[in-house]
Amino acid sequence: MSAAPEPAKNRIIWFANLGHSLDHYIMLIYPTTILAMEKAFPDVSYGTFLQLSLGAFVLIGLGSLPSGWLGDKWSRRGMMIIFFFGSGLACLATAATSSFTMLAVGLGAIGLFASIYHPVGAPMMVACAPPERLGRVIGMNGVFGNLAIAAAPFVTGAVSDLYGWRVAFILPGIVALAMGTAFVAMVPDEAERATRKSLHAGRYSRFTLIRVFGVLFFCTFAAGLVFNVASVTFPKLFEERLPDLVHSATTAGAVTAAVTLVGALAQLTVGRCMDRFSLGTVFLVTAGLQMIGLFFLIDAFGFTAPGAAMVAMLGQFGQVTVNEAMTAKYAPDRLRGRIYAVRYFLNFAVAAFAVTMAAKTHDATGNFVGTYRILAVCGALIFVGALLFPRRDAARTAAGAAMQPAE
């Protein structure tokens, strides 16, 4: 199979970046629209509204396993087409719902189609990245995803306040359909298939692989709890911790966006660091920042709350970039999509517990102190995992070393 031309690879990378933005954006529309819905339905509690999204977070985890398998065995391009068009139609259908039951079904459909991106789009993007720029390409992809995480609360809050919550689903639905149309036209099937052989995976000893993927899967599970709780609770958290500033869905979304933006932009620096320093060293630094930020966020009040959240998110999003590089460097070609799928299954499988825990503890206590204590423990466990990760690739074979860029 001939190699894909560079312009085709660059187009694939850009569509992977845009898909990453779309994937995170559509999953975070609902948590902010809740603030507008609470005003329209004052007798319905925050926890009840939040639990309507439970199906979405269950399906984004469960759906990643067959998505990764189909991407490896059938077509990553075909799966990405389903992702773009399915996400767009699911958003439009959610906007058209007329009952809480149908709203939950619509959110579940969004979660199911969103499950496709990470186990399919991420390995497709990594396979197109030049070896000497792998860290920067992964970092830029992370920035696109996290800019969407930052933008979703603010844009959704503003649109919900001005035009209503339905329009907050309609606009990204139209954008998703436009992206899908452009993807079909600009990325031919033969170009994607020519990228199936990755340039990054080396050959490592069995002990090294067990150690690396043991740490990776454990930290993915713990980080999934942190990410999912933080992403759905930040708008409400800042409404409670910044009472003098946050009075609407728009301002809650703006503060959440500012916090997330710090982590998003930091991923560029993390990506460049991975091209210059040991992957294990960068992992240790990002895990440490996340642990410190989560510890102070337990009972932070006033402007200390977004400050602590910024530190935590800087570490959280930096760690995501590190995890992408781990999979790219250590996963065998034939299993790469399925390993991505297992990672994101673990990440999002915990989402069901995360959403339920956040909803029930908030309804029971009226605050998020207990919830963020649990996240701080997760941050400490991730830091321990980073200590166990190899500082350098000493176990790599000579054959593998010839295939790998220097760290």
URZI-V661210 format. One record per backbone hydrogen bond with DSSP energy under -1.0 kcal/mol. NH is the residue of the N-H (numbers start at 1). CO is the residue of the C=O. If there is no record, write none. Layout:
# URZI-V661210
nh:NH co:CO
nh:NH co:CO
This chain:
# URZI-V661210
nh:9 co:5
nh:10 co:6
nh:11 co:7
nh:12 co:8
nh:13 co:9
nh:14 co:10
nh:15 co:11
nh:16 co:12
nh:17 co:13
nh:18 co:14
nh:19 co:15
nh:20 co:16
nh:21 co:17
nh:22 co:18
nh:23 co:19
nh:24 co:20
nh:25 co:21
nh:26 co:22
nh:28 co:25
nh:33 co:29
nh:34 co:30
nh:35 co:32
nh:37 co:33
nh:38 co:34
nh:40 co:36
nh:41 co:37
nh:44 co:41
nh:49 co:45
nh:50 co:46
nh:51 co:47
nh:52 co:49
nh:53 co:50
nh:54 co:51
nh:57 co:53
nh:58 co:54
nh:59 co:55
nh:60 co:56
nh:62 co:58
nh:63 co:59
nh:67 co:63
nh:68 co:64
nh:69 co:65
nh:70 co:66
nh:71 co:67
nh:72 co:68
nh:73 co:69
nh:74 co:70
nh:79 co:75
nh:80 co:76
nh:81 co:77
nh:82 co:78
nh:83 co:79
nh:84 co:80
nh:85 co:81
nh:86 co:82
nh:87 co:83
nh:88 co:84
nh:89 co:85
nh:90 co:86
nh:91 co:87
nh:92 co:88
nh:93 co:89
nh:94 co:90
nh:95 co:91
nh:97 co:94
nh:103 co:99
nh:104 co:100
nh:105 co:101
nh:106 co:102
nh:107 co:103
nh:108 co:104
nh:109 co:105
nh:110 co:106
nh:111 co:107
nh:112 co:108
nh:113 co:109
nh:114 co:110
nh:115 co:111
nh:116 co:113
nh:120 co:117
nh:121 co:117
nh:124 co:120
nh:125 co:121
nh:126 co:122
nh:127 co:123
nh:129 co:126
nh:133 co:130
nh:134 co:131
nh:137 co:133
nh:138 co:134
nh:139 co:135
nh:140 co:136
nh:141 co:137
nh:142 co:138
nh:143 co:139
nh:144 co:140
nh:145 co:141
nh:146 co:142
nh:147 co:143
nh:148 co:144
nh:149 co:145
nh:150 co:146
nh:151 co:147
nh:152 co:148
nh:155 co:151
nh:156 co:152
nh:157 co:153
nh:158 co:154
nh:159 co:155
nh:160 co:156
nh:161 co:157
nh:162 co:158
nh:163 co:159
nh:169 co:166
nh:170 co:166
nh:171 co:167
nh:173 co:169
nh:174 co:170
nh:175 co:171
nh:176 co:172
nh:177 co:173
nh:178 co:174
nh:179 co:175
nh:180 co:176
nh:181 co:177
nh:182 co:178
nh:183 co:179
nh:184 co:180
nh:185 co:181
nh:186 co:182
nh:187 co:183
nh:192 co:188
nh:193 co:189
nh:194 co:190
nh:195 co:192
nh:196 co:193
nh:202 co:329
nh:209 co:205
nh:210 co:206
nh:211 co:207
nh:212 co:208
nh:213 co:209
nh:214 co:210
nh:215 co:211
nh:216 co:212
nh:217 co:213
nh:218 co:214
nh:219 co:215
nh:220 co:216
nh:221 co:217
nh:222 co:218
nh:223 co:219
nh:224 co:220
nh:225 co:221
nh:226 co:222
nh:227 co:223
nh:228 co:224
nh:229 co:225
nh:230 co:226
nh:231 co:227
nh:232 co:228
nh:233 co:229
nh:234 co:230
nh:237 co:233
nh:238 co:234
nh:239 co:235
nh:240 co:236
nh:241 co:237
nh:242 co:238
nh:245 co:242
nh:246 co:242
nh:252 co:248
nh:253 co:249
nh:254 co:250
nh:255 co:251
nh:256 co:252
nh:257 co:253
nh:258 co:254
nh:259 co:255
nh:260 co:256
nh:261 co:257
nh:262 co:258
nh:263 co:259
nh:264 co:260
nh:265 co:261
nh:266 co:262
nh:268 co:265
nh:270 co:266
nh:271 co:267
nh:272 co:268
nh:273 co:269
nh:274 co:270
nh:276 co:273
nh:277 co:273
nh:282 co:278
nh:283 co:279
nh:284 co:280
nh:285 co:281
nh:286 co:282
nh:287 co:283
nh:288 co:284
nh:289 co:285
nh:290 co:286
nh:291 co:287
nh:292 co:288
nh:293 co:289
nh:294 co:290
nh:295 co:291
nh:296 co:292
nh:297 co:293
nh:302 co:241
nh:304 co:301
nh:305 co:302
nh:307 co:303
nh:308 co:304
nh:309 co:305
nh:310 co:306
nh:311 co:307
nh:312 co:308
nh:313 co:309
nh:314 co:310
nh:315 co:311
nh:316 co:312
nh:317 co:313
nh:318 co:314
nh:319 co:315
nh:320 co:316
nh:321 co:317
nh:322 co:318
nh:323 co:319
nh:324 co:320
nh:325 co:321
nh:326 co:322
nh:327 co:323
nh:328 co:324
nh:329 co:325
nh:330 co:326
nh:331 co:327
nh:335 co:332
nh:336 co:333
nh:339 co:335
nh:340 co:336
nh:341 co:337
nh:342 co:338
nh:343 co:339
nh:344 co:340
nh:345 co:341
nh:346 co:342
nh:347 co:343
nh:348 co:344
nh:349 co:345
nh:350 co:346
nh:351 co:348
nh:354 co:350
nh:355 co:351
nh:356 co:352
nh:357 co:353
nh:358 co:354
nh:359 co:355
nh:360 co:356
nh:361 co:357
nh:362 co:358
nh:363 co:359
nh:364 co:360
nh:365 co:361
nh:366 co:362
nh:372 co:368
nh:373 co:369
nh:374 co:370
nh:375 co:371
nh:376 co:372
nh:377 co:373
nh:378 co:374
nh:379 co:375
nh:380 co:376
nh:381 co:377
nh:382 co:378
nh:383 co:379
nh:384 co:380
nh:385 co:381
nh:386 co:382
nh:387 co:383
nh:388 co:384
nh:394 co:392
nh:396 co:393
nh:397 co:203
nh:401 co:397
nh:402 co:398
